[in-house]
Every structure is written in C-alpha cells, then in structure tokens.
Amino acid sequence: MDAIKHRPLKLLLLGGTTEATLLAQRLAEFRDVAATLSLAGRTRSPAPSPIPVRTGGFGGADGLADYLVRDAVDVVIDATHPFAAQISNNAIAACSSANVPLLAVERPAWRRVTDDIWTEHATVEDAIAALPDRPANVFSALGRSSISRLGAKPQHRYIIRVVDPIEPPPELAHAVIISARGPFVAEDDIALFRAHEIAYVLAKNSGGGAAYAKIEAARRLQLPVHMVQRAAIGERFVVPSAEEAMAWIVRHHLPRAERGV
C-alpha cells in the first residue's frame, strides 16, 4: 500500500504554448511528479523541455482515453492553444471516460480598447472573405494551417508570419513568408507594417502577451484588424495562467511534504 500511496503523480501536460513551457519548467522541480509533455508535432523545432516529450496525436478522444488508462495517468493539464478546440474537446471526453481529473489553462482573450479598429469573425474563412476586392498589402497572423485559405482572395499581397519557414502556394506567388517566434515587440511590428505598407491585419484572438504586439501596432497605425474569435469548447474547469494551474496541482495532487506543509 505504501508503494502505491507514495508513487509519483503521473501527469500528462498537453502543450505547445508559453503556458505549457512554464508549467513544464515548474513540474520538473518536483521529485514526486512524473510529467510528460504532449506536443502535436506541428512545429519543427519546439522549445527545449525539461520533462519527457511525446509527439503526435492520440487517435481522437477514444485513443486519448486508452492512453490515460494504459499509462495510469493521474491528472491531465490542457495547456494547448486557445484555437486547438479539437484536442481540448477530445481531452474533455477522454478524461470523463477514463475518470481522470482535467484542468485547462485558458489565457483570457484580448479585448477591444479605445482606437482599435476591429471586425470580429466566427471563422478564418469569414475573416478572409471580409477583405476588400481591391488589392492590398495584408499581414496574416492566422498561422501555417490557414495559408492555403488565403487563396480565396489571391489578389492581395500577403505578409505571412509563421514559426517554421514554408513555401507559399502557387496561387500566392507574391506572398512574403516571415519565419519568427514570439514574443514580439510593438515597435518592431510597427516598423514591419510600415516597411511592407500593410493596409489590413488578419489575426486570431489567441490572447496573452507574446503575440499582442501586432494588435498594438495596428492600433497605433490605425489599421483595420479582422479578428477571428475562438471556437466553442465544452465545459471544463479553467484557470487563466500557468501560475494558477501550478497552484491547483500543488494544492490538490501533491503530498504534504512537496507542498512544504
């Protein structure tokens, strides 16, 4: 019984975000936590992790539930991107099926402030469709997976920022790909927008500080932003930061000695 009682807490961290990186660093400090960071594998060179990394999908909600049972996972922390709705909904279903506690770290969405020129859209397709017919220079921060969708308005010259370099599709022959990893600085984005004579900004409301520079830059230059809103995710227990997630783990799932009690 003692061996079972004192075995390390097995924790699965669904990551790919700044919050997940911070959590991995904190979790590595606890001797009674055996944490694994799960990454989808969409980024070629993810940030180094101090805990073991698992790359690739699970095979949907059923596959994730099987993994949780097979590996005797005690708790799941969903610190995926706010737009990774599918994996988040899969985590809800899988944890319910496997009877494993689930905590989600969901950074607050950005809110429109004075001088913002936003048009909000339910989908990426809607945001692209709202661009004018007249050719313009458009900055896209919609991500790698949305590049092909820009072909719906091929008359524009797109400046596309992604983490990993990629060749633009043939229908976007005049697109410029900028490979860069945040956090970004507003002054740098202002210079970027001016250099490319940007007229419109395409963005997802991912929240957080690392990617907010483009929103501040657009505000200061009085550029219209076509903002994609987050998709609906099922009911789950949510905290807004890695710090609060760590406090929840310590309070509810670590032995008294690890909590310093």
N, C-alpha and C positions, 0 to 999 in steps of 0.2 A: 504493500500500500504506500510506503514512504517513497519508493521509486517513482510511482505514478504521481503522487502528490507533488513531488519536487522536480518533475521533469520540466525542461524549458517550455515556455509558452511558444507554440508554433503559430506564427503569424504570416499571413500572405498579404503583401502590400502590392496593390495594383497601381502601377506608376506611370511615369512619363511626363511628370510635371515638376515644377520647382518645389511644390509642397511634398511630393514623394521623395525628392532628393534630400530635403531637410529631415524628413521622418527617417529615412534610411540611415542618415548620419547619427541621429539620436538613438535609434534602436540598436545600432552597433555597439553602443556604450553599455548595454545591459547584458550581463552574463546569463541571465535566466530567460532570454528571448532568442529563439531560433527563427529569424525572419528571412523571408525570401521576397525579392523584388521581381514582380512580373511585368515585362515590357512587351508591347505588341510587336515590336521589331520594325516599325516604320522609319525610325531614324537610324542611319548607318553608324554613326559614332555617338552613342549616348554618353552622358556624363558618367565618369567612373563611380562605382558603387562600393561602399564598404561592407555590404551584405551580399550573399549569393544572388545571382540574377537568373531568371527563367525568361526565355524569349519565345514569343509565338502565342497563338491563340489556344484555347482550351477545347474548342468544338462546341461552342454555344453554351447555354445555361446548363444543359444536362452534362456536358463534358466537364464544366467547372465544378458542378456538384459532385461528380465522381472523383475528381481530383481532391476536393476538400475531404471527402470520406476516406479515400485511399491513403492520403498523407496525414490524416488525423489533425487537420488544421483546426486550431482553437478559435481564431478570430481573423476576420478579413477587414482590411482598410482599403477603401476605394479612394485613391488619390489620382484618378485619371483626369484627363482634360474635360472641362465642362461640356465640350461638344462630343465626347465619347459616350453618347447616350446608350448605344447598343450594349457595350460592355458593362455599363452601370446597371442597366435593366437586367442583364444576364446575372450580374452579381446579386441583385435583389432576389431573383428567382432561385439561384443556386444556393444561397445562404439559407433561404426559407426551407428548401428541400432537404438540405444537409443539417439543418438546425444549428447553424454556426452564426455567432454574432457578427453583425456588419456595421461598420461606421464609415460614413462618406465625408471626405474633406471637399467642400464646395466653396471656392472663393466667391465672394459677392460680385455680382455683375456690376459693370460700370453704369453710372447714372448720368444722364444728360445734365449739363450745367450751363450757366449763362454763356452765351456766344457759341455754343455747339450748334452745328447745322446738321442734324441727323434726320435720316429717313429710316425707319425700322422695318425689317422684313422678316417673315417667318422662315424663309429658306434661302440658301445660296442662290438658287435659280431665280428667285424673285428679286434679289439684290442686283444681280447682273442684268436682268431684264429691265430694271428701272434706269439703267444708264441711258443717256441720250443717244439718238441715232447719229448725231453729228460726231465725227471722230474726235477723240480727246485723249490726253495722257492720263491713265488711270493707275493708281497704286493699289495693288492687290495684296492683302494680308490674309487671304482666305485659306491658305495652306496648299500643300502639294496636291492633295487629293482633289482639289477644286480647279486645278489649272485647265483640265480639258473642258470644263463647263464654260470657261471664258470664251470658248469658240462660238457661243451663242451670239456674241457681239464682237465679231472679228475685226471690225473697222477701227477699233481702238488700239492704241499703243499701250501695252500693259507693262508696268514695272512690278515685278513679282518677287516678293521676299520669302524665301524658304530656308530651312536649316541646311538641307543637303542640296548640292547643285544638281540641276536637271536640265535636259534639253527641252525647250518649248515645243509643242506640237506644230506640225507644218502650217496649220491654219492661223497660227500666231507667230508668223515668221519675224515680225518686228518687235516681239516681246523681249524685255530685258530681265534676266534672272539675276537676283542678288542673293547670294548664299551668306547667311549671317545668323548667329544665335544671340538671343537677348541675354540679359536685359539691355534695352535700348534707351537712348537719351533724347529728350525732345529737341534740343538744339541740333543734334545730328540729323534727326528726321526732318526738321525744318530745312536744313541745308540740302538734304536729299530731294525733298519735294521741289525746292526751288531749282535745283540743278536739272531736274527732269521735267520742269514746268507742269507739275501734277495739277489736274483740274478736279479729280474726284478720288475718293478713297473708299475701297471695299474692305470691310472688317467684320470679324465675328466678335460678339460680346463675351470674350473669354474672361474678363475681369483680371484682377491682380495688377501689380506694378511693373512687371518685366516687359510687357508689351503695350503699356499705356502711352508711350512716347508718341506714337503715331496719332493718337486721339488728341493729345495736347497740341501737337504740331498742326493738325488740321484746324483746330480751334483758333490758334494764333494766326494762321494764314487765311482763316475764314473759307476753308474748303468744305464742300458738302461731303458727308460720310454716309454711305449706305451700310447700315449696321444690321447684321444677321443676329436674330435673337436665339436663345438656347431652346433646344427641343425639350419636351416634357420627359421627366424621369419619374419613376414610381416612388411610392412612399418609402422613406428610409430615415434613419437618424443621421443628422448632418451637423458638422461643425465648420466654421469658416476658415480655419487656419491649421497649419501643421502643429503649432504650439498647443492648441486646444485638443487636437487629436492625441498628441502625446500625453497630455494631462489625463485624458479619458482612459488611455491604455494603462497608465501607471495606477490610476485610482481603482479601476475595475478588474484588472487582469494580472497584476504583478504581485508577488509575495510581499509581505510587510517589510522584509529586510531590504528588498530592492527599492521600496518606496521611501526608505530612510525612517521608517516608523519604529 
